[in-house]
């Protein structure tokens, strides 16, 4: 009996959650805002059109799908002040949120992000889309300007630093391995690969500036790895430098690789939608980079606070890569697809879009379930693909050889560790294998040349010499390691 009651209760809950076409819905007044590709005017002369036919976009298609599935009609009502909604000093809200609170709309359907403040003013449906917050700016061709340090531009500062570290580590390891292996060449007074010679050999080996040559398998293996690493870096550098040099002649463009790099340029200005959720997030955030961005915004609020994405993108395009607009990733993808001179940098956080209803609305649950059904059927993803299909246009156009405007240009971007990690991994493998081979050479030498001293003690003594310097002196030559021997004895 208990099982039957549980089953009956479950069926009632499921039935209550599934939108039924038998339910009578009013003609919804849906508050929205012009924000391509979510909502925009129809192409051509839209003055001859009336009602919802004036508009097109993702939001309109989404409402059409829900209306057909659930059996309701709707009328789009545009934001009175072209704002999404922020709280005012008198406790009321402006924008789309205020329209719902003032009963001028039944719910909001737009790229309205869910925030804690708005959650206190509205009841939200399940999110229908998630988007990262990014900075959109214009590709510039002014990076390679003939300065004395321009030849460092193909690599980021961090990558140059890592290259220097790789050089130091490789030279030190050559010095160490040459001391571990008894087979490496020794002169009558000092080791050929002492510290200074090891650094000089690794620096000069590419132009044969050193008279020293590795003799053992371990040191040769290490040198081969350094050659492979160095040649790979030089080839990549030459290709990258060529791209930046051509910028002055063929309009090649460059991309700034990170938000930190954008902020490193004191002349770079950052814009936000005035009164939007992103501005509120930056203002209240405790994350240092968010605080730094907000400080950059308020340096010139008249120029950096814009009323809409369209206005902000226009400012970005009018600049020379010195202005960026913070916007949601989906909107950014749309504008990048429409104009190949635009690109996005970094990700500050993630935002969710949802429908907003009056507190306690009896329609919120039904529309939330309708959104879930669209997602499960794949129709929601089809709508997203439809309106953001242009995001791939730039990648396709960049390989076309077409004259005239509208075709994307080549792009040059400073390379970082992520682009050349493979080269560092290859070098690290060679260094590790070389060290292992050097230890094997030491063990084989000990077994091949027996002594009254135990083999373990002899190996330990040689390793102490390699790692601790010339602290172990021999009776025959105080500067030689325990296992040094002449070339005659090697034969």
C-alpha positions as CSV (number, residue, x, y, z in Angstrom):
1,X,0.0,0.0,0.0
2,X,2.8,2.4,0.9
3,X,4.5,1.7,-2.4
4,X,1.4,2.5,-4.3
5,X,1.0,5.8,-2.4
6,X,4.7,6.7,-3.2
7,X,4.2,5.8,-6.9
8,X,1.0,7.9,-7.0
9,X,2.7,10.9,-5.4
10,X,5.6,10.7,-7.9
11,X,3.2,10.6,-10.9
12,X,1.4,13.7,-9.6
13,X,4.7,15.5,-9.2
14,X,5.9,14.6,-12.7
15,X,2.5,15.6,-14.2
16,X,2.7,19.0,-12.4
17,X,6.1,19.7,-13.8
18,X,5.3,18.9,-17.5
19,X,3.8,21.9,-19.3
20,X,0.4,21.0,-20.6
21,X,-1.2,22.5,-23.7
22,X,-4.4,22.3,-21.7
23,X,-3.2,25.2,-19.5
24,X,-4.5,28.6,-20.6
25,X,-1.7,31.1,-20.7
26,X,-2.2,34.9,-21.2
27,X,-0.5,36.8,-24.0
28,X,2.8,37.4,-22.2
29,X,4.4,40.8,-22.3
30,X,8.0,39.9,-22.6
31,X,10.6,42.6,-21.6
32,X,13.7,42.5,-23.7
33,X,16.5,44.7,-25.0
34,X,18.3,45.3,-28.3
35,X,21.6,43.3,-28.0
36,X,22.7,41.4,-31.2
37,X,22.4,38.4,-31.7
38,X,20.0,38.0,-28.8
39,X,17.6,40.5,-30.2
40,X,17.9,43.0,-33.1
41,X,15.9,44.7,-35.8
42,X,15.0,42.8,-39.0
43,X,17.2,43.5,-42.0
44,X,16.0,46.1,-44.5
45,X,13.1,48.5,-43.8
46,X,11.5,47.1,-40.7
47,X,9.1,50.1,-40.3
48,X,6.6,48.3,-42.4
49,X,6.5,45.4,-39.9
50,X,4.4,45.3,-36.8
51,X,4.7,43.5,-33.5
52,X,7.2,40.7,-33.0
53,X,7.8,40.6,-36.8
54,X,10.1,43.7,-36.4
55,X,12.7,41.6,-34.5
56,X,14.9,38.7,-35.0
57,X,17.5,37.0,-32.9
58,X,18.1,34.1,-30.5
59,X,15.6,35.3,-27.9
60,X,12.8,35.6,-30.4
61,X,13.5,32.2,-31.8
62,X,13.6,30.8,-28.3
63,X,10.3,32.4,-27.4
64,X,8.8,31.1,-30.6
65,X,9.9,27.5,-29.8
66,X,8.5,27.7,-26.3
67,X,5.2,29.2,-27.5
68,X,4.7,26.4,-30.0
69,X,5.5,23.8,-27.5
70,X,3.5,25.2,-24.6
71,X,0.7,27.0,-26.5
72,X,1.1,30.6,-25.5
73,X,1.4,33.9,-27.4
74,X,3.7,36.8,-26.5
75,X,4.5,40.4,-27.3
76,X,8.0,41.8,-27.0
77,X,8.3,45.0,-25.0
78,X,11.6,46.8,-25.3
79,X,13.5,48.3,-22.3
80,X,12.3,51.8,-21.7
81,X,15.8,53.1,-20.7
82,X,17.9,50.6,-22.6
83,X,19.2,49.2,-19.3
84,X,19.2,45.7,-17.9
85,X,18.5,46.8,-14.4
86,X,20.3,48.1,-11.3
87,X,18.8,49.2,-7.9
88,X,18.2,52.9,-7.5
89,X,18.6,55.0,-4.3
90,X,14.9,54.9,-3.6
91,X,14.9,51.1,-3.5
92,X,13.3,50.7,-6.9
93,X,14.9,49.2,-10.0
94,X,15.4,50.6,-13.5
95,X,15.7,48.8,-16.8
96,X,14.2,45.4,-17.5
97,X,14.0,44.4,-13.8
98,X,12.0,47.6,-13.0
99,X,9.6,46.9,-15.9
100,X,8.7,43.5,-14.3
101,X,8.4,45.0,-10.8
102,X,6.1,47.8,-12.1
103,X,3.9,45.3,-13.9
104,X,4.8,46.6,-17.3
105,X,6.0,43.1,-18.4
106,X,5.2,39.6,-17.3
107,X,8.8,38.4,-17.5
108,X,12.2,39.2,-18.9
109,X,13.7,37.3,-21.8
110,X,17.1,38.7,-22.7
111,X,20.8,38.2,-22.1
112,X,20.0,39.1,-18.4
113,X,22.6,37.7,-16.1
114,X,21.7,36.1,-12.8
115,X,23.2,38.1,-9.9
116,X,22.6,38.0,-6.1
117,X,21.0,41.4,-6.2
118,X,18.7,40.6,-9.1
119,X,17.8,37.3,-7.4
120,X,16.4,39.2,-4.5
121,X,14.2,41.3,-6.9
122,X,13.1,38.5,-9.3
123,X,12.4,34.8,-9.5
124,X,14.7,33.3,-12.2
125,X,14.1,30.3,-14.4
126,X,16.7,27.7,-15.1
127,X,19.6,29.1,-17.0
128,X,19.3,28.7,-20.8
129,X,22.9,29.8,-21.5
130,X,26.3,30.2,-19.8
131,X,29.0,32.6,-20.9
132,X,32.4,33.7,-19.7
133,X,33.3,37.4,-19.2
134,X,36.0,38.5,-21.5
135,X,37.6,41.6,-23.0
136,X,37.1,42.3,-26.6
137,X,39.6,44.6,-28.4
138,X,40.9,45.3,-31.8
139,X,43.9,43.7,-33.5
140,X,46.7,46.2,-33.9
141,X,49.7,46.4,-36.3
142,X,51.7,48.9,-34.3
143,X,53.6,46.5,-32.0
144,X,56.7,46.2,-34.2
145,X,57.7,49.8,-34.5
146,X,61.4,49.8,-35.1
147,X,62.5,50.1,-31.5
148,X,65.8,48.7,-30.3
149,X,64.1,46.0,-28.3
150,X,61.6,45.0,-30.9
151,X,63.5,41.8,-31.7
152,X,62.4,40.4,-28.3
153,X,58.7,40.8,-29.3
154,X,58.1,37.3,-30.8
155,X,58.4,35.7,-27.3
156,X,56.8,36.9,-24.1
157,X,59.0,38.1,-21.2
158,X,58.3,34.9,-19.3
159,X,59.4,32.7,-22.2
160,X,62.7,34.7,-22.5
161,X,63.3,34.1,-18.8
162,X,62.6,30.4,-19.1
163,X,65.0,30.2,-22.1
164,X,67.7,31.7,-19.9
165,X,66.9,29.2,-17.1
166,X,67.1,26.3,-19.6
167,X,70.5,27.5,-20.7
168,X,71.8,27.7,-17.1
169,X,70.4,24.3,-16.1
170,X,71.8,22.6,-19.2
171,X,75.3,24.1,-18.8
172,X,75.4,23.1,-15.1
173,X,74.2,19.6,-15.9
174,X,77.0,19.3,-18.5
175,X,79.5,20.3,-15.9
176,X,78.0,17.8,-13.4
177,X,77.7,14.9,-15.9
178,X,81.3,15.4,-17.1
179,X,82.4,15.0,-13.4
180,X,80.3,11.9,-12.8
181,X,81.5,10.0,-15.9
182,X,85.1,8.7,-15.6
183,X,85.3,8.4,-19.4
184,X,85.1,12.1,-20.1
185,X,88.3,13.7,-21.3
186,X,90.7,15.2,-18.7
187,X,93.7,17.4,-19.2
188,X,96.8,17.1,-17.1
189,X,95.7,20.0,-14.8
190,X,92.0,20.5,-15.0
191,X,88.7,19.1,-16.3
192,X,88.0,20.1,-19.9
193,X,84.3,20.8,-19.0
194,X,84.8,22.9,-16.0
195,X,82.1,25.4,-15.0
196,X,83.2,28.2,-17.3
197,X,83.9,25.9,-20.3
198,X,80.5,24.3,-19.9
199,X,78.7,27.6,-20.1
200,X,80.9,28.7,-23.0
201,X,80.4,25.4,-24.9
202,X,76.6,25.6,-24.6
203,X,76.6,29.2,-25.8
204,X,79.0,28.8,-28.7
205,X,78.2,25.3,-29.9
206,X,75.8,26.6,-32.6
207,X,78.5,28.6,-34.3
208,X,81.4,26.3,-33.4
209,X,83.1,28.8,-31.2
210,X,84.5,26.2,-28.8
211,X,87.4,23.8,-29.2
212,X,86.0,21.3,-26.7
213,X,84.2,18.2,-27.9
214,X,82.2,15.8,-25.7
215,X,83.8,12.3,-25.5
216,X,81.2,10.2,-23.7
217,X,77.8,9.0,-24.6
218,X,76.2,10.9,-21.7
219,X,77.7,14.3,-22.6
220,X,77.1,13.8,-26.3
221,X,73.5,12.9,-25.6
222,X,73.0,16.0,-23.5
223,X,74.6,18.1,-26.3
224,X,72.3,16.5,-28.9
225,X,69.3,17.4,-26.8
226,X,70.5,21.0,-26.5
227,X,71.1,21.2,-30.3
228,X,67.6,19.9,-30.9
229,X,66.1,22.3,-28.4
230,X,68.1,25.3,-29.7
231,X,67.3,24.7,-33.3
232,X,63.6,24.3,-32.6
233,X,63.6,27.6,-30.7
234,X,65.5,29.4,-33.4
235,X,63.2,28.2,-36.1
236,X,60.1,29.2,-34.2
237,X,61.6,32.6,-33.3
238,X,62.5,33.3,-37.0
239,X,59.0,32.5,-38.1
240,X,57.5,34.7,-35.4
241,X,59.9,37.6,-36.1
242,X,59.1,37.4,-39.7
243,X,55.4,37.9,-38.9
244,X,56.0,41.0,-36.8
245,X,58.4,42.5,-39.4
246,X,55.8,42.0,-42.1
247,X,53.3,44.0,-40.0
248,X,54.8,47.2,-41.2
249,X,54.5,46.2,-44.8
250,X,51.5,43.9,-45.3
251,X,49.2,44.8,-42.5
252,X,49.9,41.7,-40.4
253,X,48.2,42.0,-37.0
254,X,49.2,41.0,-33.5
255,X,47.2,39.8,-30.5
256,X,47.9,40.6,-26.9
257,X,48.1,37.2,-25.2
258,X,46.6,38.0,-21.7
259,X,44.6,40.4,-19.6
260,X,47.8,41.1,-17.6
261,X,49.5,42.2,-20.8
262,X,46.7,44.5,-21.6
263,X,46.8,46.1,-18.2
264,X,50.6,46.4,-18.6
265,X,49.9,49.1,-21.2
266,X,49.0,52.2,-19.2
267,X,47.4,53.8,-22.2
268,X,45.0,50.9,-22.7
269,X,41.4,51.9,-21.7
270,X,38.7,49.4,-20.7
271,X,35.0,49.9,-21.1
272,X,31.9,48.4,-19.5
273,X,28.1,48.6,-19.9
274,X,27.0,51.3,-17.5
275,X,24.9,50.0,-14.7
276,X,25.3,46.4,-15.9
277,X,26.0,43.3,-13.8
278,X,29.7,43.2,-15.0
279,X,30.4,46.7,-13.7
280,X,28.8,45.7,-10.3
281,X,30.9,42.6,-10.2
282,X,34.1,44.5,-10.8
283,X,33.2,47.1,-8.3
284,X,32.5,44.6,-5.5
285,X,35.1,42.0,-6.3
286,X,38.0,41.2,-4.0
287,X,40.1,39.7,-6.8
288,X,43.1,41.9,-7.5
289,X,42.9,41.8,-11.3
290,X,39.1,42.7,-11.1
291,X,40.0,45.7,-8.9
292,X,42.7,46.8,-11.2
293,X,40.3,46.6,-14.2
294,X,37.7,48.6,-12.3
295,X,40.3,51.3,-11.4
296,X,41.1,51.5,-15.1
297,X,37.4,51.9,-15.9
298,X,36.8,54.8,-13.4
299,X,39.9,56.7,-14.6
300,X,37.7,58.1,-17.4
301,X,34.1,57.1,-16.7
302,X,32.6,59.3,-19.5
303,X,34.6,57.4,-22.1
304,X,34.7,54.0,-20.5
305,X,31.1,53.5,-19.5
306,X,28.9,52.8,-22.6
307,X,25.2,52.3,-22.9
308,X,25.2,49.1,-25.1
309,X,27.4,46.6,-26.7
310,X,26.9,48.2,-30.1
311,X,28.1,51.5,-28.8
312,X,31.1,49.9,-27.1
313,X,32.1,47.8,-30.1
314,X,32.0,51.0,-32.2
315,X,34.5,52.6,-29.8
316,X,36.7,49.5,-30.0
317,X,36.7,49.6,-33.9
318,X,37.4,53.3,-33.9
319,X,40.5,52.9,-31.8
320,X,43.9,51.4,-32.7
321,X,43.9,48.5,-30.3
322,X,44.0,50.8,-27.3
323,X,40.4,50.2,-26.1
324,X,38.7,47.1,-24.9
325,X,35.1,46.3,-24.0
326,X,34.2,43.8,-21.2
327,X,31.4,41.7,-22.4
328,X,29.9,38.2,-22.1
329,X,31.5,35.5,-24.2
330,X,28.5,34.7,-26.4
331,X,28.0,38.3,-27.4
332,X,31.8,38.6,-28.0
333,X,31.7,35.6,-30.3
334,X,29.0,37.1,-32.3
335,X,30.8,40.5,-32.8
336,X,34.1,38.7,-33.6
337,X,32.3,36.7,-36.2
338,X,30.9,39.9,-37.8
339,X,34.3,41.7,-37.8
340,X,37.5,39.8,-38.1
341,X,39.5,42.8,-36.6
342,X,38.2,41.9,-33.2
343,X,39.5,39.3,-30.8
344,X,38.9,38.5,-27.1
345,X,41.4,38.2,-24.3
346,X,41.1,36.1,-21.1
347,X,38.2,35.1,-19.0
348,X,37.2,37.0,-15.8
349,X,34.3,34.9,-14.6
350,X,31.2,33.0,-15.8
351,X,27.7,34.4,-16.1
352,X,24.4,32.6,-16.6
353,X,21.4,33.9,-18.6
354,X,17.9,33.1,-17.4
355,X,14.3,34.4,-17.7
356,X,13.3,36.8,-14.9
357,X,9.8,36.6,-13.3
358,X,8.0,38.6,-10.6
359,X,8.4,37.1,-7.1
360,X,6.1,34.1,-6.7
361,X,5.1,33.9,-10.4
362,X,3.1,30.8,-11.2
363,X,4.5,30.7,-14.7
364,X,8.2,30.3,-13.8
365,X,8.2,26.6,-13.1
366,X,6.3,25.8,-16.4
367,X,8.8,27.9,-18.5
368,X,11.8,26.4,-16.7
369,X,10.5,22.9,-17.6
370,X,10.0,24.1,-21.1
371,X,13.6,25.2,-21.3
372,X,14.8,21.8,-20.0
373,X,12.7,20.1,-22.7
374,X,14.3,22.2,-25.4
375,X,17.7,21.4,-24.1
376,X,17.1,17.7,-23.9
377,X,15.7,17.6,-27.4
378,X,18.7,19.4,-28.8
379,X,16.7,22.2,-30.1
380,X,18.2,24.8,-27.8
381,X,21.7,23.9,-29.0
382,X,20.5,24.2,-32.6
383,X,19.3,27.8,-31.9
384,X,22.7,28.6,-30.4
385,X,24.5,27.2,-33.4
386,X,22.3,29.2,-35.7
387,X,23.0,32.6,-34.2
388,X,26.6,32.0,-33.4
389,X,27.5,30.3,-36.7
390,X,29.4,33.4,-37.9
391,X,32.0,32.9,-35.1
392,X,34.0,30.7,-37.4
393,X,33.9,33.0,-40.4
394,X,37.3,34.6,-39.5
395,X,39.1,31.3,-39.4
396,X,37.7,30.4,-42.8
397,X,38.3,33.8,-44.4
398,X,41.9,34.0,-43.1
399,X,43.0,31.4,-45.7
400,X,41.3,33.0,-48.6
401,X,43.2,35.0,-51.1
402,X,40.6,37.5,-51.9
403,X,41.1,41.2,-52.8
404,X,39.2,43.9,-51.1
405,X,38.0,44.6,-47.6
406,X,36.2,42.2,-45.3
407,X,38.8,39.5,-45.5
408,X,40.8,38.8,-42.3
409,X,44.5,39.6,-42.2
410,X,47.3,37.4,-40.9
411,X,47.7,37.5,-37.2
412,X,51.0,37.6,-35.3
413,X,50.9,36.8,-31.6
414,X,53.8,36.8,-29.1
415,X,54.5,33.1,-28.1
416,X,54.4,32.0,-24.5
417,X,55.4,28.8,-22.7
418,X,52.2,27.1,-23.7
419,X,53.2,27.4,-27.3
420,X,56.7,26.0,-26.8
421,X,56.1,23.6,-23.9
422,X,56.9,20.7,-26.2
423,X,60.5,22.0,-26.8
424,X,61.1,22.2,-23.0
425,X,59.7,18.7,-22.5
426,X,62.1,17.3,-25.1
427,X,65.1,19.1,-23.5
428,X,64.1,17.8,-20.0
429,X,63.9,14.2,-21.3
430,X,67.4,14.5,-22.8
431,X,68.8,16.0,-19.6
432,X,67.3,13.2,-17.5
433,X,68.4,10.4,-19.8
434,X,71.9,11.9,-20.0
435,X,72.2,12.0,-16.2
436,X,71.1,8.3,-16.0
437,X,73.6,7.3,-18.7
438,X,76.4,9.1,-16.8
439,X,75.6,7.1,-13.7
440,X,75.6,3.9,-15.7
441,X,79.0,4.8,-17.2
442,X,80.3,5.3,-13.7
443,X,79.0,1.9,-12.5
444,X,80.5,0.1,-15.6
445,X,83.8,1.8,-15.1
446,X,84.0,0.6,-11.5
447,X,83.2,-3.0,-12.5
448,X,85.7,-2.9,-15.4
449,X,88.5,-1.5,-13.2
450,X,88.5,-3.5,-9.9
451,X,90.2,-2.2,-6.8
452,X,90.8,-3.2,-3.2
453,X,88.3,-0.6,-2.2
454,X,84.6,-1.7,-2.4
455,X,82.7,-0.7,-5.5
456,X,80.0,1.0,-3.5
457,X,82.5,3.2,-1.8
458,X,84.2,4.1,-5.0
459,X,80.9,5.1,-6.7
460,X,80.0,7.2,-3.6
461,X,83.4,8.9,-3.7
462,X,83.0,9.8,-7.4
463,X,79.5,11.2,-6.9
464,X,80.7,13.2,-3.9
465,X,83.4,14.6,-6.1
466,X,80.8,15.5,-8.8
467,X,78.4,17.2,-6.5
468,X,80.7,18.6,-3.8
469,X,83.5,19.9,-6.0
470,X,87.2,19.4,-5.7
471,X,86.9,18.6,-2.0
472,X,88.4,15.1,-2.5
473,X,92.1,15.1,-3.3
474,X,94.1,12.1,-4.6
475,X,97.7,11.4,-3.8
476,X,98.8,11.5,-7.5
477,X,97.1,14.8,-8.5
478,X,95.2,16.9,-6.0
479,X,93.1,18.5,-8.8
480,X,91.9,15.2,-10.3
481,X,88.9,13.1,-9.3
482,X,89.2,9.6,-7.8
483,X,88.8,7.9,-11.2
484,X,90.7,10.2,-13.5
485,X,93.0,8.4,-15.9
486,X,95.1,9.2,-18.9
487,X,94.2,8.7,-22.4
488,X,96.7,6.0,-22.6
489,X,95.0,4.0,-19.9
490,X,91.7,4.4,-21.8
491,X,93.0,2.4,-24.7
